[in-house]
């Protein structure tokens, strides 16, 4: 059975991890953590945020490199 992700607002996430709201918001806007928009609010996947903070920038760069490759498209 799949685990349902815990989604919290940016304010709630900043309190949980002890970081400033603007820093959590910046991570969301840079797409470094998983999130969804609910109207004008951003709901952040708490597990994704904690994983990013534990693994650091190195893991995010590896994932970004894997998704930014140019693929040859057959005609």
CHARMM-style PDB file with segment names, atoms N, HN, CA, C and O in Angstrom:
ATOM      1  N   UNK     1       0.834  -1.178   0.000  1.00  0.00      PROA
ATOM      2  CA  UNK     1       0.000   0.000   0.000  1.00  0.00      PROA
ATOM      3  C   UNK     1       0.884   1.248   0.000  1.00  0.00      PROA
ATOM      4  O   UNK     1       1.834   1.346   0.776  1.00  0.00      PROA
ATOM      5  N   UNK     2       0.561   2.195  -0.874  1.00  0.00      PROA
ATOM      6  HN  UNK     2      -0.212   2.115  -1.505  1.00  0.00      PROA
ATOM      7  CA  UNK     2       1.373   3.395  -0.995  1.00  0.00      PROA
ATOM      8  C   UNK     2       1.124   4.351   0.162  1.00  0.00      PROA
ATOM      9  O   UNK     2       0.012   4.472   0.676  1.00  0.00      PROA
ATOM     10  N   UNK     3       2.187   5.015   0.547  1.00  0.00      PROA
ATOM     11  HN  UNK     3       3.091   4.916   0.129  1.00  0.00      PROA
ATOM     12  CA  UNK     3       2.103   5.990   1.625  1.00  0.00      PROA
ATOM     13  C   UNK     3       1.595   7.314   1.052  1.00  0.00      PROA
ATOM     14  O   UNK     3       2.089   7.777   0.024  1.00  0.00      PROA
ATOM     15  N   UNK     4       0.630   7.908   1.703  1.00  0.00      PROA
ATOM     16  HN  UNK     4       0.229   7.532   2.538  1.00  0.00      PROA
ATOM     17  CA  UNK     4       0.106   9.199   1.266  1.00  0.00      PROA
ATOM     18  C   UNK     4       1.068  10.282   1.744  1.00  0.00      PROA
ATOM     19  O   UNK     4       1.381  10.341   2.933  1.00  0.00      PROA
ATOM     20  N   UNK     5       1.544  11.146   0.835  1.00  0.00      PROA
ATOM     21  HN  UNK     5       1.289  11.099  -0.130  1.00  0.00      PROA
ATOM     22  CA  UNK     5       2.521  12.158   1.240  1.00  0.00      PROA
ATOM     23  C   UNK     5       1.924  13.200   2.176  1.00  0.00      PROA
ATOM     24  O   UNK     5       0.750  13.552   2.068  1.00  0.00      PROA
ATOM     25  N   UNK     6       2.741  13.679   3.084  1.00  0.00      PROA
ATOM     26  HN  UNK     6       3.695  13.393   3.172  1.00  0.00      PROA
ATOM     27  CA  UNK     6       2.332  14.739   4.002  1.00  0.00      PROA
ATOM     28  C   UNK     6       2.599  16.074   3.321  1.00  0.00      PROA
ATOM     29  O   UNK     6       3.741  16.401   2.997  1.00  0.00      PROA
ATOM     30  N   UNK     7       1.544  16.834   3.109  1.00  0.00      PROA
ATOM     31  HN  UNK     7       0.617  16.569   3.372  1.00  0.00      PROA
ATOM     32  CA  UNK     7       1.656  18.128   2.446  1.00  0.00      PROA
ATOM     33  C   UNK     7       1.364  19.226   3.453  1.00  0.00      PROA
ATOM     34  O   UNK     7       0.356  19.179   4.158  1.00  0.00      PROA
ATOM     35  N   UNK     8       2.237  20.204   3.520  1.00  0.00      PROA
ATOM     36  HN  UNK     8       3.056  20.243   2.947  1.00  0.00      PROA
ATOM     37  CA  UNK     8       2.086  21.324   4.446  1.00  0.00      PROA
ATOM     38  C   UNK     8       2.331  22.631   3.692  1.00  0.00      PROA
ATOM     39  O   UNK     8       2.967  22.644   2.638  1.00  0.00      PROA
ATOM     40  N   UNK     9       1.818  23.723   4.248  1.00  0.00      PROA
ATOM     41  HN  UNK     9       1.302  23.712   5.104  1.00  0.00      PROA
ATOM     42  CA  UNK     9       2.056  25.044   3.654  1.00  0.00      PROA
ATOM     43  C   UNK     9       3.522  25.438   3.874  1.00  0.00      PROA
ATOM     44  O   UNK     9       4.242  24.813   4.653  1.00  0.00      PROA
ATOM     45  N   UNK    10       3.935  26.475   3.176  1.00  0.00      PROA
ATOM     46  HN  UNK    10       3.350  26.982   2.543  1.00  0.00      PROA
ATOM     47  CA  UNK    10       5.309  26.951   3.311  1.00  0.00      PROA
ATOM     48  C   UNK    10       5.583  27.397   4.747  1.00  0.00      PROA
ATOM     49  O   UNK    10       6.665  27.147   5.278  1.00  0.00      PROA
ATOM     50  N   UNK    11       4.620  28.047   5.370  1.00  0.00      PROA
ATOM     51  HN  UNK    11       3.741  28.249   4.938  1.00  0.00      PROA
ATOM     52  CA  UNK    11       4.784  28.507   6.756  1.00  0.00      PROA
ATOM     53  C   UNK    11       4.962  27.329   7.707  1.00  0.00      PROA
ATOM     54  O   UNK    11       5.836  27.343   8.573  1.00  0.00      PROA
ATOM     55  N   UNK    12       4.116  26.300   7.534  1.00  0.00      PROA
ATOM     56  HN  UNK    12       3.406  26.288   6.830  1.00  0.00      PROA
ATOM     57  CA  UNK    12       4.213  25.129   8.398  1.00  0.00      PROA
ATOM     58  C   UNK    12       5.535  24.400   8.197  1.00  0.00      PROA
ATOM     59  O   UNK    12       6.146  23.939   9.161  1.00  0.00      PROA
ATOM     60  N   UNK    13       5.980  24.296   6.938  1.00  0.00      PROA
ATOM     61  HN  UNK    13       5.484  24.671   6.155  1.00  0.00      PROA
ATOM     62  CA  UNK    13       7.261  23.628   6.651  1.00  0.00      PROA
ATOM     63  C   UNK    13       8.425  24.388   7.269  1.00  0.00      PROA
ATOM     64  O   UNK    13       9.362  23.779   7.784  1.00  0.00      PROA
ATOM     65  N   UNK    14       8.371  25.711   7.221  1.00  0.00      PROA
ATOM     66  HN  UNK    14       7.610  26.206   6.803  1.00  0.00      PROA
ATOM     67  CA  UNK    14       9.470  26.492   7.786  1.00  0.00      PROA
ATOM     68  C   UNK    14       9.564  26.277   9.296  1.00  0.00      PROA
ATOM     69  O   UNK    14      10.662  26.266   9.852  1.00  0.00      PROA
ATOM     70  N   UNK    15       8.427  26.107   9.958  1.00  0.00      PROA
ATOM     71  HN  UNK    15       7.535  26.116   9.506  1.00  0.00      PROA
ATOM     72  CA  UNK    15       8.438  25.827  11.396  1.00  0.00      PROA
ATOM     73  C   UNK    15       8.969  24.430  11.689  1.00  0.00      PROA
ATOM     74  O   UNK    15       9.705  24.234  12.656  1.00  0.00      PROA
ATOM     75  N   UNK    16       8.598  23.453  10.852  1.00  0.00      PROA
ATOM     76  HN  UNK    16       8.001  23.612  10.067  1.00  0.00      PROA
ATOM     77  CA  UNK    16       9.020  22.065  11.061  1.00  0.00      PROA
ATOM     78  C   UNK    16      10.536  21.928  10.942  1.00  0.00      PROA
ATOM     79  O   UNK    16      11.175  21.308  11.792  1.00  0.00      PROA
ATOM     80  N   UNK    17      11.113  22.508   9.882  1.00  0.00      PROA
ATOM     81  HN  UNK    17      10.594  23.012   9.192  1.00  0.00      PROA
ATOM     82  CA  UNK    17      12.546  22.329   9.633  1.00  0.00      PROA
ATOM     83  C   UNK    17      13.402  23.432  10.246  1.00  0.00      PROA
ATOM     84  O   UNK    17      14.628  23.325  10.259  1.00  0.00      PROA
ATOM     85  N   UNK    18      12.777  24.482  10.751  1.00  0.00      PROA
ATOM     86  HN  UNK    18      11.781  24.569  10.740  1.00  0.00      PROA
ATOM     87  CA  UNK    18      13.531  25.547  11.412  1.00  0.00      PROA
ATOM     88  C   UNK    18      14.246  26.479  10.462  1.00  0.00      PROA
ATOM     89  O   UNK    18      15.295  27.026  10.803  1.00  0.00      PROA
ATOM     90  N   UNK    19      13.696  26.672   9.273  1.00  0.00      PROA
ATOM     91  HN  UNK    19      12.844  26.228   8.996  1.00  0.00      PROA
ATOM     92  CA  UNK    19      14.281  27.584   8.295  1.00  0.00      PROA
ATOM     93  C   UNK    19      13.324  28.742   8.041  1.00  0.00      PROA
ATOM     94  O   UNK    19      12.151  28.677   8.406  1.00  0.00      PROA
ATOM     95  N   UNK    20      13.821  29.782   7.426  1.00  0.00      PROA
ATOM     96  HN  UNK    20      14.774  29.835   7.129  1.00  0.00      PROA
ATOM     97  CA  UNK    20      12.986  30.939   7.103  1.00  0.00      PROA
ATOM     98  C   UNK    20      11.990  30.597   6.002  1.00  0.00      PROA
ATOM     99  O   UNK    20      12.257  29.752   5.147  1.00  0.00      PROA
ATOM    100  N   UNK    21      10.839  31.262   6.035  1.00  0.00      PROA
ATOM    101  HN  UNK    21      10.622  31.948   6.730  1.00  0.00      PROA
ATOM    102  CA  UNK    21       9.803  31.024   5.020  1.00  0.00      PROA
ATOM    103  C   UNK    21      10.319  31.317   3.613  1.00  0.00      PROA
ATOM    104  O   UNK    21      10.043  30.576   2.670  1.00  0.00      PROA
ATOM    105  N   UNK    22      11.076  32.417   3.489  1.00  0.00      PROA
ATOM    106  HN  UNK    22      11.300  33.019   4.255  1.00  0.00      PROA
ATOM    107  CA  UNK    22      11.555  32.792   2.159  1.00  0.00      PROA
ATOM    108  C   UNK    22      12.474  31.719   1.573  1.00  0.00      PROA
ATOM    109  O   UNK    22      12.491  31.528   0.357  1.00  0.00      PROA
ATOM    110  N   UNK    23      13.240  31.014   2.416  1.00  0.00      PROA
ATOM    111  HN  UNK    23      13.226  31.169   3.404  1.00  0.00      PROA
ATOM    112  CA  UNK    23      14.144  29.970   1.923  1.00  0.00      PROA
ATOM    113  C   UNK    23      13.347  28.766   1.422  1.00  0.00      PROA
ATOM    114  O   UNK    23      13.654  28.211   0.367  1.00  0.00      PROA
ATOM    115  N   UNK    24      12.330  28.367   2.176  1.00  0.00      PROA
ATOM    116  HN  UNK    24      12.081  28.819   3.033  1.00  0.00      PROA
ATOM    117  CA  UNK    24      11.483  27.250   1.741  1.00  0.00      PROA
ATOM    118  C   UNK    24      10.765  27.635   0.456  1.00  0.00      PROA
ATOM    119  O   UNK    24      10.669  26.825  -0.465  1.00  0.00      PROA
ATOM    120  N   UNK    25      10.255  28.875   0.384  1.00  0.00      PROA
ATOM    121  HN  UNK    25      10.332  29.533   1.132  1.00  0.00      PROA
ATOM    122  CA  UNK    25       9.578  29.344  -0.825  1.00  0.00      PROA
ATOM    123  C   UNK    25      10.527  29.330  -2.022  1.00  0.00      PROA
ATOM    124  O   UNK    25      10.131  28.972  -3.131  1.00  0.00      PROA
ATOM    125  N   UNK    26      11.770  29.719  -1.795  1.00  0.00      PROA
ATOM    126  HN  UNK    26      12.091  30.010  -0.894  1.00  0.00      PROA
ATOM    127  CA  UNK    26      12.762  29.728  -2.874  1.00  0.00      PROA
ATOM    128  C   UNK    26      13.022  28.310  -3.388  1.00  0.00      PROA
ATOM    129  O   UNK    26      13.146  28.101  -4.595  1.00  0.00      PROA
ATOM    130  N   UNK    27      13.105  27.331  -2.470  1.00  0.00      PROA
ATOM    131  HN  UNK    27      13.004  27.501  -1.490  1.00  0.00      PROA
ATOM    132  CA  UNK    27      13.297  25.941  -2.891  1.00  0.00      PROA
ATOM    133  C   UNK    27      12.116  25.465  -3.742  1.00  0.00      PROA
ATOM    134  O   UNK    27      12.296  24.737  -4.718  1.00  0.00      PROA
ATOM    135  N   UNK    28      10.916  25.884  -3.360  1.00  0.00      PROA
ATOM    136  HN  UNK    28      10.771  26.476  -2.568  1.00  0.00      PROA
ATOM    137  CA  UNK    28       9.719  25.511  -4.127  1.00  0.00      PROA
ATOM    138  C   UNK    28       9.770  26.142  -5.515  1.00  0.00      PROA
ATOM    139  O   UNK    28       9.572  25.453  -6.516  1.00  0.00      PROA
ATOM    140  N   UNK    29      10.031  27.434  -5.581  1.00  0.00      PROA
ATOM    141  HN  UNK    29      10.191  27.993  -4.768  1.00  0.00      PROA
ATOM    142  CA  UNK    29      10.037  28.131  -6.869  1.00  0.00      PROA
ATOM    143  C   UNK    29      11.166  27.669  -7.781  1.00  0.00      PROA
ATOM    144  O   UNK    29      11.053  27.771  -9.002  1.00  0.00      PROA
ATOM    145  N   UNK    30      12.246  27.166  -7.209  1.00  0.00      PROA
ATOM    146  HN  UNK    30      12.338  27.083  -6.216  1.00  0.00      PROA
ATOM    147  CA  UNK    30      13.343  26.612  -8.003  1.00  0.00      PROA
ATOM    148  C   UNK    30      13.112  25.146  -8.342  1.00  0.00      PROA
ATOM    149  O   UNK    30      13.952  24.518  -8.985  1.00  0.00      PROA
ATOM    150  N   UNK    31      11.972  24.595  -7.912  1.00  0.00      PROA
ATOM    151  HN  UNK    31      11.289  25.106  -7.389  1.00  0.00      PROA
ATOM    152  CA  UNK    31      11.573  23.213  -8.161  1.00  0.00      PROA
ATOM    153  C   UNK    31      12.570  22.202  -7.592  1.00  0.00      PROA
ATOM    154  O   UNK    31      12.812  21.153  -8.190  1.00  0.00      PROA
ATOM    155  N   UNK    32      13.137  22.523  -6.448  1.00  0.00      PROA
ATOM    156  HN  UNK    32      12.941  23.374  -5.962  1.00  0.00      PROA
ATOM    157  CA  UNK    32      14.080  21.610  -5.806  1.00  0.00      PROA
ATOM    158  C   UNK    32      13.376  20.634  -4.875  1.00  0.00      PROA
ATOM    159  O   UNK    32      13.955  19.616  -4.494  1.00  0.00      PROA
ATOM    160  N   UNK    33      12.135  20.931  -4.506  1.00  0.00      PROA
ATOM    161  HN  UNK    33      11.664  21.757  -4.817  1.00  0.00      PROA
ATOM    162  CA  UNK    33      11.320  20.038  -3.684  1.00  0.00      PROA
ATOM    163  C   UNK    33       9.964  19.862  -4.365  1.00  0.00      PROA
ATOM    164  O   UNK    33       9.546  20.702  -5.161  1.00  0.00      PROA
ATOM    165  N   UNK    34       9.295  18.777  -4.048  1.00  0.00      PROA
ATOM    166  HN  UNK    34       9.636  18.095  -3.401  1.00  0.00      PROA
ATOM    167  CA  UNK    34       8.001  18.497  -4.654  1.00  0.00      PROA
ATOM    168  C   UNK    34       6.924  19.326  -3.977  1.00  0.00      PROA
ATOM    169  O   UNK    34       6.929  19.514  -2.761  1.00  0.00      PROA
ATOM    170  N   UNK    35       5.993  19.821  -4.801  1.00  0.00      PROA
ATOM    171  HN  UNK    35       5.989  19.669  -5.789  1.00  0.00      PROA
ATOM    172  CA  UNK    35       4.914  20.650  -4.273  1.00  0.00      PROA
ATOM    173  C   UNK    35       3.722  20.592  -5.220  1.00  0.00      PROA
ATOM    174  O   UNK    35       3.832  20.120  -6.352  1.00  0.00      PROA
ATOM    175  N   UNK    36       2.593  21.075  -4.745  1.00  0.00      PROA
ATOM    176  HN  UNK    36       2.503  21.459  -3.826  1.00  0.00      PROA
ATOM    177  CA  UNK    36       1.413  21.290  -5.587  1.00  0.00      PROA
ATOM    178  C   UNK    36       0.852  22.660  -5.233  1.00  0.00      PROA
ATOM    179  O   UNK    36       1.071  23.176  -4.137  1.00  0.00      PROA
ATOM    180  N   UNK    37       0.132  23.231  -6.173  1.00  0.00      PROA
ATOM    181  HN  UNK    37      -0.047  22.812  -7.063  1.00  0.00      PROA
ATOM    182  CA  UNK    37      -0.534  24.504  -5.892  1.00  0.00      PROA
ATOM    183  C   UNK    37      -1.985  24.233  -5.593  1.00  0.00      PROA
ATOM    184  O   UNK    37      -2.639  23.450  -6.282  1.00  0.00      PROA
ATOM    185  N   UNK    38      -2.482  24.878  -4.571  1.00  0.00      PROA
ATOM    186  HN  UNK    38      -1.951  25.514  -4.012  1.00  0.00      PROA
ATOM    187  CA  UNK    38      -3.887  24.804  -4.215  1.00  0.00      PROA
ATOM    188  C   UNK    38      -4.396  26.236  -4.176  1.00  0.00      PROA
ATOM    189  O   UNK    38      -4.276  26.923  -3.162  1.00  0.00      PROA
ATOM    190  N   UNK    39      -4.961  26.673  -5.281  1.00  0.00      PROA
ATOM    191  HN  UNK    39      -5.059  26.115  -6.105  1.00  0.00      PROA
ATOM    192  CA  UNK    39      -5.339  28.083  -5.393  1.00  0.00      PROA
ATOM    193  C   UNK    39      -4.086  28.926  -5.454  1.00  0.00      PROA
ATOM    194  O   UNK    39      -3.261  28.756  -6.352  1.00  0.00      PROA
ATOM    195  N   UNK    40      -3.935  29.835  -4.504  1.00  0.00      PROA
ATOM    196  HN  UNK    40      -4.605  29.973  -3.774  1.00  0.00      PROA
ATOM    197  CA  UNK    40      -2.735  30.673  -4.474  1.00  0.00      PROA
ATOM    198  C   UNK    40      -1.691  30.149  -3.498  1.00  0.00      PROA
ATOM    199  O   UNK    40      -0.620  30.740  -3.359  1.00  0.00      PROA
ATOM    200  N   UNK    41      -1.996  29.033  -2.812  1.00  0.00      PROA
ATOM    201  HN  UNK    41      -2.866  28.553  -2.925  1.00  0.00      PROA
ATOM    202  CA  UNK    41      -1.062  28.461  -1.837  1.00  0.00      PROA
ATOM    203  C   UNK    41      -0.215  27.366  -2.464  1.00  0.00      PROA
ATOM    204  O   UNK    41      -0.644  26.669  -3.384  1.00  0.00      PROA
ATOM    205  N   UNK    42       0.991  27.232  -1.944  1.00  0.00      PROA
ATOM    206  HN  UNK    42       1.339  27.798  -1.196  1.00  0.00      PROA
ATOM    207  CA  UNK    42       1.859  26.126  -2.301  1.00  0.00      PROA
ATOM    208  C   UNK    42       1.826  25.124  -1.162  1.00  0.00      PROA
ATOM    209  O   UNK    42       2.039  25.487  -0.005  1.00  0.00      PROA
ATOM    210  N   UNK    43       1.559  23.864  -1.482  1.00  0.00      PROA
ATOM    211  HN  UNK    43       1.385  23.569  -2.422  1.00  0.00      PROA
ATOM    212  CA  UNK    43       1.613  22.801  -0.486  1.00  0.00      PROA
ATOM    213  C   UNK    43       2.842  21.965  -0.776  1.00  0.00      PROA
ATOM    214  O   UNK    43       2.968  21.389  -1.856  1.00  0.00      PROA
ATOM    215  N   UNK    44       3.744  21.897   0.182  1.00  0.00      PROA
ATOM    216  HN  UNK    44       3.642  22.365   1.060  1.00  0.00      PROA
ATOM    217  CA  UNK    44       5.051  21.265   0.007  1.00  0.00      PROA
ATOM    218  C   UNK    44       5.010  19.850   0.555  1.00  0.00      PROA
ATOM    219  O   UNK    44       4.445  19.609   1.622  1.00  0.00      PROA
ATOM    220  N   UNK    45       5.605  18.914  -0.171  1.00  0.00      PROA
ATOM    221  HN  UNK    45       6.064  19.110  -1.038  1.00  0.00      PROA
ATOM    222  CA  UNK    45       5.770  17.545   0.306  1.00  0.00      PROA
ATOM    223  C   UNK    45       6.881  17.570   1.360  1.00  0.00      PROA
ATOM    224  O   UNK    45       8.048  17.801   1.045  1.00  0.00      PROA
ATOM    225  N   UNK    46       6.496  17.331   2.606  1.00  0.00      PROA
ATOM    226  HN  UNK    46       5.548  17.144   2.862  1.00  0.00      PROA
ATOM    227  CA  UNK    46       7.447  17.445   3.725  1.00  0.00      PROA
ATOM    228  C   UNK    46       8.590  16.440   3.581  1.00  0.00      PROA
ATOM    229  O   UNK    46       9.742  16.777   3.854  1.00  0.00      PROA
ATOM    230  N   UNK    47       8.288  15.213   3.157  1.00  0.00      PROA
ATOM    231  HN  UNK    47       7.352  14.939   2.935  1.00  0.00      PROA
ATOM    232  CA  UNK    47       9.341  14.201   2.985  1.00  0.00      PROA
ATOM    233  C   UNK    47      10.354  14.641   1.935  1.00  0.00      PROA
ATOM    234  O   UNK    47      11.556  14.441   2.109  1.00  0.00      PROA
ATOM    235  N   UNK    48       9.873  15.239   0.846  1.00  0.00      PROA
ATOM    236  HN  UNK    48       8.897  15.402   0.705  1.00  0.00      PROA
ATOM    237  CA  UNK    48      10.759  15.721  -0.207  1.00  0.00      PROA
ATOM    238  C   UNK    48      11.661  16.839   0.309  1.00  0.00      PROA
ATOM    239  O   UNK    48      12.848  16.885  -0.013  1.00  0.00      PROA
ATOM    240  N   UNK    49      11.096  17.735   1.106  1.00  0.00      PROA
ATOM    241  HN  UNK    49      10.132  17.698   1.368  1.00  0.00      PROA
ATOM    242  CA  UNK    49      11.877  18.834   1.675  1.00  0.00      PROA
ATOM    243  C   UNK    49      12.970  18.311   2.600  1.00  0.00      PROA
ATOM    244  O   UNK    49      14.122  18.733   2.508  1.00  0.00      PROA
ATOM    245  N   UNK    50      12.610  17.399   3.485  1.00  0.00      PROA
ATOM    246  HN  UNK    50      11.674  17.055   3.560  1.00  0.00      PROA
ATOM    247  CA  UNK    50      13.586  16.844   4.429  1.00  0.00      PROA
ATOM    248  C   UNK    50      14.659  16.058   3.684  1.00  0.00      PROA
ATOM    249  O   UNK    50      15.838  16.139   4.027  1.00  0.00      PROA
ATOM    250  N   UNK    51      14.254  15.298   2.667  1.00  0.00      PROA
ATOM    251  HN  UNK    51      13.296  15.233   2.389  1.00  0.00      PROA
ATOM    252  CA  UNK    51      15.230  14.541   1.864  1.00  0.00      PROA
ATOM    253  C   UNK    51      16.194  15.488   1.165  1.00  0.00      PROA
ATOM    254  O   UNK    51      17.397  15.229   1.129  1.00  0.00      PROA
ATOM    255  N   UNK    52      15.682  16.580   0.609  1.00  0.00      PROA
ATOM    256  HN  UNK    52      14.705  16.790   0.637  1.00  0.00      PROA
ATOM    257  CA  UNK    52      16.547  17.558  -0.053  1.00  0.00      PROA
ATOM    258  C   UNK    52      17.535  18.163   0.935  1.00  0.00      PROA
ATOM    259  O   UNK    52      18.721  18.299   0.633  1.00  0.00      PROA
ATOM    260  N   UNK    53      17.046  18.524   2.110  1.00  0.00      PROA
ATOM    261  HN  UNK    53      16.083  18.413   2.356  1.00  0.00      PROA
ATOM    262  CA  UNK    53      17.929  19.143   3.103  1.00  0.00      PROA
ATOM    263  C   UNK    53      18.991  18.165   3.606  1.00  0.00      PROA
ATOM    264  O   UNK    53      20.106  18.578   3.924  1.00  0.00      PROA
ATOM    265  N   UNK    54      18.659  16.883   3.682  1.00  0.00      PROA
ATOM    266  HN  UNK    54      17.753  16.548   3.423  1.00  0.00      PROA
ATOM    267  CA  UNK    54      19.629  15.880   4.126  1.00  0.00      PROA
ATOM    268  C   UNK    54      20.653  15.558   3.046  1.00  0.00      PROA
ATOM    269  O   UNK    54      21.837  15.396   3.344  1.00  0.00      PROA
ATOM    270  N   UNK    55      20.210  15.464   1.792  1.00  0.00      PROA
ATOM    271  HN  UNK    55      19.249  15.595   1.549  1.00  0.00      PROA
ATOM    272  CA  UNK    55      21.124  15.082   0.714  1.00  0.00      PROA
ATOM    273  C   UNK    55      21.875  16.273   0.157  1.00  0.00      PROA
ATOM    274  O   UNK    55      22.976  16.115  -0.370  1.00  0.00      PROA
ATOM    275  N   UNK    56      21.306  17.455   0.261  1.00  0.00      PROA
ATOM    276  HN  UNK    56      20.412  17.584   0.689  1.00  0.00      PROA
ATOM    277  CA  UNK    56      21.981  18.658  -0.197  1.00  0.00      PROA
ATOM    278  C   UNK    56      21.847  18.876  -1.690  1.00  0.00      PROA
ATOM    279  O   UNK    56      21.075  18.209  -2.378  1.00  0.00      PROA
ATOM    280  N   UNK    57      22.611  19.816  -2.155  1.00  0.00      PROA
ATOM    281  HN  UNK    57      23.238  20.358  -1.595  1.00  0.00      PROA
ATOM    282  CA  UNK    57      22.565  20.246  -3.549  1.00  0.00      PROA
ATOM    283  C   UNK    57      23.079  19.184  -4.509  1.00  0.00      PROA
ATOM    284  O   UNK    57      22.646  19.144  -5.661  1.00  0.00      PROA
ATOM    285  N   UNK    58      23.979  18.334  -4.075  1.00  0.00      PROA
ATOM    286  HN  UNK    58      24.332  18.367  -3.140  1.00  0.00      PROA
ATOM    287  CA  UNK    58      24.597  17.347  -4.968  1.00  0.00      PROA
ATOM    288  C   UNK    58      23.564  16.416  -5.580  1.00  0.00      PROA
ATOM    289  O   UNK    58      23.605  16.173  -6.786  1.00  0.00      PROA
ATOM    290  N   UNK    59      22.649  15.894  -4.796  1.00  0.00      PROA
ATOM    291  HN  UNK    59      22.615  16.091  -3.816  1.00  0.00      PROA
ATOM    292  CA  UNK    59      21.631  14.978  -5.293  1.00  0.00      PROA
ATOM    293  C   UNK    59      20.710  15.683  -6.283  1.00  0.00      PROA
ATOM    294  O   UNK    59      20.335  15.098  -7.300  1.00  0.00      PROA
ATOM    295  N   UNK    60      20.343  16.921  -6.003  1.00  0.00      PROA
ATOM    296  HN  UNK    60      20.647  17.396  -5.177  1.00  0.00      PROA
ATOM    297  CA  UNK    60      19.455  17.673  -6.884  1.00  0.00      PROA
ATOM    298  C   UNK    60      20.122  17.927  -8.233  1.00  0.00      PROA
ATOM    299  O   UNK    60      19.460  17.880  -9.270  1.00  0.00      PROA
ATOM    300  N   UNK    61      21.433  18.198  -8.227  1.00  0.00      PROA
ATOM    301  HN  UNK    61      21.971  18.236  -7.385  1.00  0.00      PROA
ATOM    302  CA  UNK    61      22.143  18.432  -9.480  1.00  0.00      PROA
ATOM    303  C   UNK    61      22.187  17.166 -10.325  1.00  0.00      PROA
ATOM    304  O   UNK    61      22.047  17.241 -11.546  1.00  0.00      PROA
ATOM    305  N   UNK    62      22.377  16.013  -9.708  1.00  0.00      PROA
ATOM    306  HN  UNK    62      22.492  15.952  -8.717  1.00  0.00      PROA
ATOM    307  CA  UNK    62      22.405  14.750 -10.451  1.00  0.00      PROA
ATOM    308  C   UNK    62      21.060  14.507 -11.110  1.00  0.00      PROA
ATOM    309  O   UNK    62      21.010  14.130 -12.281  1.00  0.00      PROA
ATOM    310  N   UNK    63      19.972  14.712 -10.390  1.00  0.00      PROA
ATOM    311  HN  UNK    63      20.012  15.018  -9.439  1.00  0.00      PROA
ATOM    312  CA  UNK    63      18.645  14.515 -10.961  1.00  0.00      PROA
ATOM    313  C   UNK    63      18.390  15.513 -12.073  1.00  0.00      PROA
ATOM    314  O   UNK    63      17.781  15.164 -13.085  1.00  0.00      PROA
ATOM    315  N   UNK    64      18.842  16.748 -11.908  1.00  0.00      PROA
ATOM    316  HN  UNK    64      19.336  17.031 -11.086  1.00  0.00      PROA
ATOM    317  CA  UNK    64      18.643  17.772 -12.919  1.00  0.00      PROA
ATOM    318  C   UNK    64      19.420  17.434 -14.186  1.00  0.00      PROA
ATOM    319  O   UNK    64      18.918  17.645 -15.290  1.00  0.00      PROA
ATOM    320  N   UNK    65      20.637  16.914 -14.045  1.00  0.00      PROA
ATOM    321  HN  UNK    65      21.045  16.743 -13.149  1.00  0.00      PROA
ATOM    322  CA  UNK    65      21.438  16.542 -15.200  1.00  0.00      PROA
ATOM    323  C   UNK    65      20.771  15.412 -15.974  1.00  0.00      PROA
ATOM    324  O   UNK    65      20.836  15.392 -17.203  1.00  0.00      PROA
ATOM    325  N   UNK    66      20.143  14.489 -15.296  1.00  0.00      PROA
ATOM    326  HN  UNK    66      20.091  14.505 -14.298  1.00  0.00      PROA
ATOM    327  CA  UNK    66      19.488  13.373 -15.956  1.00  0.00      PROA
ATOM    328  C   UNK    66      18.256  13.802 -16.737  1.00  0.00      PROA
ATOM    329  O   UNK    66      17.897  13.147 -17.715  1.00  0.00      PROA
ATOM    330  N   UNK    67      17.601  14.883 -16.335  1.00  0.00      PROA
ATOM    331  HN  UNK    67      17.893  15.416 -15.540  1.00  0.00      PROA
ATOM    332  CA  UNK    67      16.380  15.305 -17.012  1.00  0.00      PROA
ATOM    333  C   UNK    67      16.620  16.353 -18.081  1.00  0.00      PROA
ATOM    334  O   UNK    67      15.708  16.639 -18.856  1.00  0.00      PROA
ATOM    335  N   UNK    68      17.800  16.933 -18.158  1.00  0.00      PROA
ATOM    336  HN  UNK    68      18.541  16.701 -17.529  1.00  0.00      PROA
ATOM    337  CA  UNK    68      18.061  18.008 -19.113  1.00  0.00      PROA
ATOM    338  C   UNK    68      18.813  17.552 -20.354  1.00  0.00      PROA
ATOM    339  O   UNK    68      19.427  18.371 -21.037  1.00  0.00      PROA
ATOM    340  N   UNK    69      18.776  16.281 -20.650  1.00  0.00      PROA
ATOM    341  HN  UNK    69      18.277  15.616 -20.095  1.00  0.00      PROA
ATOM    342  CA  UNK    69      19.493  15.795 -21.820  1.00  0.00      PROA
ATOM    343  C   UNK    69      18.640  15.966 -23.074  1.00  0.00      PROA
ATOM    344  O   UNK    69      17.412  15.893 -23.024  1.00  0.00      PROA
ATOM    345  N   UNK    70      19.311  16.194 -24.184  1.00  0.00      PROA
ATOM    346  HN  UNK    70      20.308  16.254 -24.224  1.00  0.00      PROA
ATOM    347  CA  UNK    70      18.625  16.326 -25.475  1.00  0.00      PROA
ATOM    348  C   UNK    70      18.448  14.921 -26.055  1.00  0.00      PROA
ATOM    349  O   UNK    70      19.386  14.124 -26.098  1.00  0.00      PROA
ATOM    350  N   UNK    71      17.240  14.648 -26.491  1.00  0.00      PROA
ATOM    351  HN  UNK    71      16.479  15.295 -26.455  1.00  0.00      PROA
ATOM    352  CA  UNK    71      16.958  13.335 -27.073  1.00  0.00      PROA
ATOM    353  C   UNK    71      16.744  13.475 -28.570  1.00  0.00      PROA
ATOM    354  O   UNK    71      16.166  14.460 -29.030  1.00  0.00      PROA
ATOM    355  N   UNK    72      17.199  12.516 -29.312  1.00  0.00      PROA
ATOM    356  HN  UNK    72      17.669  11.716 -28.939  1.00  0.00      PROA
ATOM    357  CA  UNK    72      16.982  12.490 -30.750  1.00  0.00      PROA
ATOM    358  C   UNK    72      15.562  11.979 -31.002  1.00  0.00      PROA
ATOM    359  O   UNK    72      15.152  10.945 -30.473  1.00  0.00      PROA
ATOM    360  N   UNK    73      14.839  12.713 -31.805  1.00  0.00      PROA
ATOM    361  HN  UNK    73      15.172  13.553 -32.234  1.00  0.00      PROA
ATOM    362  CA  UNK    73      13.464  12.345 -32.111  1.00  0.00      PROA
ATOM    363  C   UNK    73      13.415  11.846 -33.540  1.00  0.00      PROA
ATOM    364  O   UNK    73      13.838  12.538 -34.466  1.00  0.00      PROA
ATOM    365  N   UNK    74      12.885  10.617 -33.717  1.00  0.00      PROA
ATOM    366  HN  UNK    74      12.541  10.055 -32.965  1.00  0.00      PROA
ATOM    367  CA  UNK    74      12.792  10.048 -35.057  1.00  0.00      PROA
ATOM    368  C   UNK    74      11.684  10.696 -35.870  1.00  0.00      PROA
ATOM    369  O   UNK    74      10.643  11.089 -35.343  1.00  0.00      PROA
ATOM    370  N   UNK    75      11.936  10.796 -37.161  1.00  0.00      PROA
ATOM    371  HN  UNK    75      12.782  10.477 -37.589  1.00  0.00      PROA
ATOM    372  CA  UNK    75      10.928  11.405 -38.050  1.00  0.00      PROA
ATOM    373  C   UNK    75      10.263  10.337 -38.884  1.00  0.00      PROA
ATOM    374  OT1 UNK    75       9.388  10.641 -39.694  1.00  0.00      PROA
TER     375      UNK     75
END
